[in-house]
């Protein structure tokens, strides 16, 4: 939004369809590591920071899927 870009512009840069980019934006789908790097380059953002956030999301989703262990 800050760069006044349309979702289709970002999707075109990543060579994905707009529907997939929309799902990534809404958090319904995770971007790949390479997509995160491409997004960072396209937006002139800090790739390391975005990759750290991406990795944190991956860890969180893995933990959430783990069965809960009950301690008594």
Secondary structure, DSSP 4 states (H G I P E B T S, - for coil): -TT---HHHHHHHHT--HHHHHHHHHTSSPPPHHHHHHHHHHHT--HHHHHHHHHHHHHHHHHHHSPP----
